[in-house]
C-alpha cells in the first residue's frame, strides 16, 4: 500500500491527547489542513488528532493525483500505527476518506463524512449550487488566481451559515490556494473504478454523517440513504450551518465526533 512517490509523503501534524482515540482529518478542495484549526482545538482535550496537506495543497510535496490519494492515506495510517484509527473526510476529502475505507477497511474503526460524497452513489436531488469546476479550471489556466479565489469565496458553499471569524479564516486559507490540482488532469479527474458506496455498505464500518442545515441536497440524500442501510450508522444536521460546518460550527461538530468515537 505505497503511494506512487514513496518517501515524499507530507508531514503529519499531531496534537491533542495521545491517550485518546486517534482521528485522522482529511481536508477538502481549495483548502489545506488549516481548515481544521478550530475543530482541532475543540477536539484536543480528549482526542489524538492527526492531519496533513493533501497532494497539490498547502505544503504537500506531491503532485496532484486524485487516483492516488487513498493510497497516500493508507501509508499515513500505517505511520500512525494504531489498532483503531478513526477517519474524517470533509467535502472532497470525504471522497478520499471513503475510498481509503473501502480499500483498507481493516485500518478503519469508524468513518466520519462531513459534507461529502461517495463514488458510486447517484443522488436524485439536485444541487443548485454545484461547483462549476470547468469555470474554475479556465480561470486557473488563464492565470487568474485572484479572480478564482474571489469567486470561490462568493460561492454558497463558502457563505451559507458562516460567521465573521470563520469567513476570515477561510479567506486566509483561500489566499494560499494555487490551483495546482486544476493545472493537471489527474488532479481533478474524479473517475474511480470501484463502487465505493456499495463496497462500504457491505463492509459495515460504522459511519457518521455530519451536514449543515444548508448543505447541498445530494449530500444530505447520501447520508439519509446510507444511514437507512444499518443501525451502526448515524446522521447529524448542524442547525444554522452550511457546507463549512467543520469551520463555522466546530464546537458542535467536535461534540458529535467525540460522542461517536469514544
C-alpha positions as CSV (number, residue, x, y, z in Angstrom):
1,X,0.0,0.0,0.0
2,X,2.6,2.5,-1.0
3,X,2.0,5.8,-2.8
4,X,3.3,6.4,-6.3
5,X,6.1,8.6,-4.9
6,X,7.4,6.8,-1.8
7,X,9.4,8.7,0.8
8,X,7.8,12.1,-0.1
9,X,4.5,12.0,1.8
10,X,3.6,15.1,3.7
11,X,4.4,15.5,7.4
12,X,1.6,14.5,9.8
13,X,0.5,17.2,12.2
14,X,-0.4,15.8,15.6
15,X,-2.0,17.4,18.6
16,X,-4.3,16.6,21.4
17,X,-4.5,13.8,23.9
18,X,-2.1,10.9,23.0
19,X,-4.1,8.6,25.2
20,X,-7.3,9.3,23.4
21,X,-8.7,7.7,20.3
22,X,-6.7,8.5,17.1
23,X,-8.5,10.6,14.5
24,X,-7.2,11.5,11.0
25,X,-8.6,14.6,9.3
26,X,-8.7,14.9,5.5
27,X,-9.4,18.4,4.1
28,X,-11.4,19.3,1.0
29,X,-10.9,21.3,-2.2
30,X,-9.2,24.7,-2.4
31,X,-8.0,24.2,1.2
32,X,-5.3,22.8,3.3
33,X,-5.3,21.3,6.8
34,X,-5.8,24.7,8.4
35,X,-9.5,24.3,7.7
36,X,-9.5,22.1,10.8
37,X,-7.8,24.6,13.1
38,X,-10.9,25.4,15.2
39,X,-12.1,21.8,15.1
40,X,-8.7,20.6,16.3
41,X,-8.7,23.0,19.2
42,X,-12.2,21.7,20.2
43,X,-11.0,18.1,20.0
44,X,-7.6,18.3,21.6
45,X,-8.7,17.7,25.2
46,X,-9.8,14.1,24.5
47,X,-8.8,13.1,21.0
48,X,-5.4,12.2,19.4
49,X,-5.7,14.4,16.3
50,X,-3.8,14.0,13.0
51,X,-4.0,16.0,9.8
52,X,-1.9,16.6,6.7
53,X,-1.9,18.6,3.4
54,X,-3.3,16.6,0.5
55,X,-1.5,16.3,-2.9
56,X,-1.4,19.7,-4.6
57,X,-2.4,21.6,-1.5
58,X,-0.6,23.5,1.2
59,X,2.9,22.3,1.8
60,X,2.5,18.8,0.2
61,X,5.5,17.9,-1.9
62,X,3.3,15.5,-4.1
63,X,1.9,16.3,-7.5
64,X,-2.0,16.4,-7.6
65,X,-3.5,13.0,-8.4
66,X,-6.9,12.1,-7.0
67,X,-6.5,8.4,-8.1
68,X,-3.5,8.0,-5.7
69,X,-4.8,9.8,-2.6
70,X,-6.4,6.9,-0.9
71,X,-3.0,5.1,-1.1
72,X,-1.4,8.1,0.5
73,X,-3.9,7.9,3.3
74,X,-3.2,4.2,3.7
75,X,0.5,4.9,4.1
76,X,-0.1,7.7,6.6
77,X,-2.5,5.4,8.5
78,X,0.3,2.8,8.8
79,X,2.6,5.6,10.0
80,X,0.2,6.5,12.8
81,X,0.3,2.8,13.7
82,X,-2.7,2.4,16.0
83,X,-5.1,-0.6,16.1
84,X,-8.2,1.5,15.7
85,X,-8.0,4.6,13.6
86,X,-11.0,6.9,13.0
87,X,-11.0,8.8,9.8
88,X,-12.9,12.1,9.0
89,X,-13.2,13.4,5.5
90,X,-14.6,16.9,4.7
91,X,-16.1,17.8,1.4
92,X,-13.7,16.5,-1.4
93,X,-11.7,14.9,1.5
94,X,-14.8,12.8,2.2
95,X,-14.4,11.2,-1.2
96,X,-10.8,10.3,-0.3
97,X,-11.7,9.0,3.1
98,X,-14.4,6.8,1.7
99,X,-12.1,5.4,-1.0
100,X,-9.5,4.7,1.7
101,X,-12.0,2.9,3.9
102,X,-13.3,0.7,1.1
103,X,-9.7,0.0,0.1
104,X,-8.3,-0.8,3.5
105,X,-11.3,-1.4,5.8
106,X,-9.1,-3.3,8.3
107,X,-7.4,0.0,9.1
108,X,-10.6,2.0,9.8
109,X,-12.5,1.7,13.0
110,X,-15.1,4.4,12.3
111,X,-15.7,6.7,9.4
112,X,-17.0,10.3,9.6
113,X,-18.2,12.1,6.4
114,X,-18.7,15.8,6.7
115,X,-20.5,17.5,3.8
116,X,-19.2,14.8,1.5
117,X,-20.0,12.5,-1.5
118,X,-19.0,8.9,-2.4
119,X,-18.1,7.3,-5.6
120,X,-20.9,5.1,-6.8
121,X,-23.8,7.0,-5.2
122,X,-26.2,8.6,-7.6
123,X,-28.4,11.2,-6.0
124,X,-31.9,12.1,-7.2
125,X,-31.9,15.5,-5.6
126,X,-30.4,18.5,-7.4
127,X,-27.5,20.7,-6.2
128,X,-28.4,24.1,-7.5
129,X,-25.1,25.4,-6.2
130,X,-22.9,22.7,-7.7
131,X,-19.3,23.8,-8.2
132,X,-18.6,24.8,-11.8
133,X,-15.2,23.1,-11.9
134,X,-14.7,23.8,-15.7
135,X,-15.1,27.5,-15.0
136,X,-12.6,27.5,-12.1
137,X,-10.2,25.5,-14.2
138,X,-10.4,28.1,-17.0
139,X,-9.5,30.8,-14.5
140,X,-6.6,28.7,-13.2
141,X,-5.2,28.0,-16.7
142,X,-5.5,31.7,-17.6
143,X,-3.5,32.6,-14.5
144,X,-6.5,34.4,-13.0
145,X,-5.9,33.1,-9.5
146,X,-7.1,36.2,-7.7
147,X,-10.4,36.0,-9.5
148,X,-10.7,32.3,-8.9
149,X,-10.2,32.8,-5.2
150,X,-12.7,35.7,-5.1
151,X,-15.3,33.7,-7.0
152,X,-14.8,30.7,-4.7
153,X,-15.3,32.8,-1.6
154,X,-18.5,34.1,-3.0
155,X,-19.9,30.6,-3.6
156,X,-22.8,29.5,-1.4
157,X,-20.6,26.6,0.0
158,X,-18.3,29.3,1.4
159,X,-21.0,31.8,2.6
160,X,-24.1,29.9,4.0
161,X,-24.0,29.5,7.7
162,X,-20.7,31.4,8.2
163,X,-19.8,33.9,10.9
164,X,-17.2,36.7,10.6
165,X,-14.4,34.7,12.3
166,X,-15.0,31.6,10.1
167,X,-15.1,33.7,6.9
168,X,-11.9,35.5,7.8
169,X,-10.1,32.2,8.4
170,X,-11.4,30.7,5.2
171,X,-10.3,33.8,3.3
172,X,-6.7,33.4,4.7
173,X,-6.7,29.8,3.7
174,X,-8.0,30.5,0.2
175,X,-5.3,33.1,-0.5
176,X,-2.8,30.3,-0.3
177,X,-4.7,28.1,-2.8
178,X,-2.6,28.0,-6.0
179,X,-4.9,25.7,-8.1
180,X,-2.2,23.1,-8.7
181,X,-4.9,20.5,-8.8
182,X,-6.6,22.2,-11.8
183,X,-3.4,22.5,-13.8
184,X,-3.1,18.7,-14.4
185,X,-5.9,16.4,-15.4
186,X,-5.1,13.8,-12.7
187,X,-5.7,16.5,-10.0
188,X,-9.4,16.8,-10.9
189,X,-10.3,13.5,-12.6
190,X,-13.0,12.0,-10.4
191,X,-13.2,8.7,-12.2
192,X,-12.7,5.8,-9.9
193,X,-13.1,2.2,-10.9
194,X,-14.6,0.9,-7.7
195,X,-18.2,1.5,-6.5
196,X,-17.1,2.8,-3.1
197,X,-20.7,3.3,-1.9
198,X,-21.7,-0.3,-2.5
199,X,-18.4,-1.7,-1.0
200,X,-18.8,0.3,2.2
201,X,-22.3,-0.8,2.7
202,X,-21.1,-4.4,2.6
203,X,-18.2,-3.7,4.9
204,X,-20.4,-2.1,7.5
205,X,-17.9,0.3,9.0
206,X,-19.8,2.4,11.5
207,X,-20.2,5.8,9.8
208,X,-21.3,9.2,11.0
209,X,-22.6,11.8,8.5
210,X,-22.4,15.4,9.6
211,X,-24.1,18.0,7.4
212,X,-25.0,21.6,8.0
213,X,-28.6,22.7,7.8
214,X,-27.9,24.4,4.5
215,X,-25.9,21.6,3.0
216,X,-26.4,20.6,-0.7
217,X,-29.4,18.2,-1.1
218,X,-27.4,15.4,-2.8
219,X,-25.0,15.2,0.2
220,X,-27.9,15.1,2.6
221,X,-29.5,12.4,0.5
222,X,-26.4,10.3,0.6
223,X,-26.4,10.5,4.4
224,X,-30.1,9.5,4.6
225,X,-29.8,6.6,2.2
226,X,-26.6,5.3,3.9
227,X,-27.9,5.5,7.5
228,X,-31.1,3.7,6.5
229,X,-28.9,0.7,5.5
230,X,-27.8,-0.2,9.0
231,X,-28.3,0.6,12.7
232,X,-24.5,1.2,13.2
233,X,-24.6,4.4,11.1
234,X,-25.6,7.9,12.3
235,X,-26.5,11.2,10.7
236,X,-26.5,14.6,12.3
237,X,-27.7,18.0,10.9
238,X,-26.0,21.1,12.5
239,X,-28.5,23.9,12.9
240,X,-27.5,27.1,11.3
241,X,-24.5,25.7,9.5
242,X,-23.8,25.4,5.8
243,X,-21.2,23.4,3.9
244,X,-18.3,24.7,6.1
245,X,-19.7,23.4,9.4
246,X,-16.3,22.0,10.4
247,X,-15.1,25.6,10.5
248,X,-18.1,27.7,11.4
249,X,-19.7,25.3,13.9
250,X,-16.6,23.5,15.1
251,X,-17.7,23.0,18.7
252,X,-20.9,21.3,17.7
253,X,-19.1,19.1,15.2
254,X,-16.5,18.2,17.8
255,X,-19.1,17.2,20.3
256,X,-20.7,14.9,17.7
257,X,-17.4,13.3,16.8
258,X,-16.5,12.7,20.4
259,X,-19.9,11.1,21.1
260,X,-19.5,8.8,18.1
261,X,-15.9,7.6,18.5
262,X,-15.5,7.4,22.3
